[in-house]
Amino acid sequence: MPGVPRYWYNLTADLPVPLPPLVDPLDEEESRIALLARILPSRVIDEEYTLSRTLRIPEEVRRAYERAGRPTPLLRAEGLERALGVSGRVRIYYKFEGALPTGSHKLNTAIPQVYYAKLDGAVEVVTETGAGQWGLAVSTAAAMLGVKATVFMTRSSHESKKPRRLAMKALGARVVPSPSTETRAGREALRENPGHPGSLGLAITEAVEYTLSGERRRYVPGSVMESVLTHQTVIGLEALEQLPEEPDYMVACVGGGSNFGGFTYPVIGMKLRGEGFEGTRFIAAESRAAPRLTRGDYRYDGLDTGLTLPLARMYTLGRSYVPPPVHAAGLRYHGAAPSLSLLRLLGYVEAVAYSQEEVLEAAAVFARAEGILPAPESAHAVKAVMDIASKAPAGSVIAFNLSGHGYLDIDAYEAIESRLVSGELKARG
Ligand SMILES: Cc1ncc(COP(=O)(O)O)c(C=O)c1O
């Protein structure tokens, strides 16, 4: 049985053209790039800019990965193949990141980032969260490695996502509804609108301000940064060892891009280096509520709403874009990681977008066929797999990443409750 990899893979070493760097907004006095160096763990900055193809996973991080249950399983979806009527024609495999204790892939980068923060002498890690997947991962890594965690949680989610809020608190994290009175940005937002529901962009601004206002604190980002995508390659590297055959399609859902990058980049790297997988297609599944890869522009834009962080060249819907509320809150970010955006621009990655209803129906079909309830985010990949399987030529192999389970998002399924009656769901592609 293959173990936890010893190295992460860094795609920027193999890109056919250089990755456009992060830049400062032209009209701002304070350098946002310099700010990053003050708030992020220093090893995260090193990894952001390195061109080394492989980065050694520190032994402490590998041990924590093992304690958390890595390697995660790679499973054959025979039940789904039967439900779709493609048995004997198409083979489907999935990597299951929901097997981790926090229920999603986010723990794969929370562990090294909290470890790096500790190496810098930090006693507290700070971040923001929407639905709470990332906040829960950071709270868990902080508990595992013995540091404090403060999580700014968008106020609307703080009220509506009770299970994750309570889980973070039970793990010892301090969860602050954002906007809060703890920061200048939060107080201003509350003065303008006392009932402000909060936004991810504002929560980032608050988390950064809070990090800067105290000693021995580090801010830890949950996606989009290249270092985060690199940490997530533990998924794809394990999958390469576990897959019994070369996939014709690799599929994953996209928020900021760390789940997709983590699953596909080790294979995309081999393709770019001419080491196999010539025929493999890479499909990114996003939400129609935030369709940056299918409908966004490729340009420089802010990583956060308030321009606290630098600009990145990426597919974006605009940093002020406010997506409609969907249950797949993890897919509501306005942009996609620079490397993923570049791969899309160059034609190495294809993208599809789906509506909430169709992905939840697909998720229910999957749940009945495989016995696992997918996270609303991961359900986008499930839907894409169903579409591909219905049209793919005989003998095709599809591999996808089930980035999380949906047991803490069970209220999402209310949206299709009336159709959860036996016989009403169709396993259509
Ligand atoms: C279960 C799950 N899958 C996928 C994503 C999308 O993540 P990424 O930012 O890595 O694209 C999220 C984001 O929160 C998530 O919670």
The ligand as a MOL file (V3000), in Angstrom:
LIG
                    3D

  0  0  0     0  0            999 V3000
M  V30 BEGIN CTAB
M  V30 COUNTS 16 16 0 0 0
M  V30 BEGIN ATOM
M  V30 1 C -15.3560 20.5990 -0.2390 0
M  V30 2 C -14.7060 21.6740 -1.0510 0
M  V30 3 N -14.3070 21.3890 -2.3060 0
M  V30 4 C -13.7460 22.3170 -3.0940 0
M  V30 5 C -13.5650 23.6140 -2.6490 0
M  V30 6 C -12.9530 24.6050 -3.5820 0
M  V30 7 O -11.7040 24.8710 -3.1460 0
M  V30 8 P -10.5070 25.5050 -3.9040 0
M  V30 9 O -10.3960 26.8540 -3.3620 0
M  V30 10 O -9.4440 24.6330 -3.4760 0
M  V30 11 O -10.7710 25.5100 -5.3630 0
M  V30 12 C -13.9370 23.9710 -1.3450 0
M  V30 13 C -13.7170 25.3170 -0.8270 0
M  V30 14 O -14.0170 25.6530 0.2840 0
M  V30 15 C -14.5170 22.9680 -0.5290 0
M  V30 16 O -14.9160 23.2580 0.7270 0
M  V30 END ATOM
M  V30 BEGIN BOND
M  V30 1 1 1 2
M  V30 2 1 2 3
M  V30 3 2 2 15
M  V30 4 2 3 4
M  V30 5 1 4 5
M  V30 6 1 5 6
M  V30 7 2 5 12
M  V30 8 1 6 7
M  V30 9 1 7 8
M  V30 10 2 8 9
M  V30 11 1 8 10
M  V30 12 1 8 11
M  V30 13 1 12 13
M  V30 14 1 12 15
M  V30 15 2 13 14
M  V30 16 1 15 16
M  V30 END BOND
M  V30 END CTAB
M  END
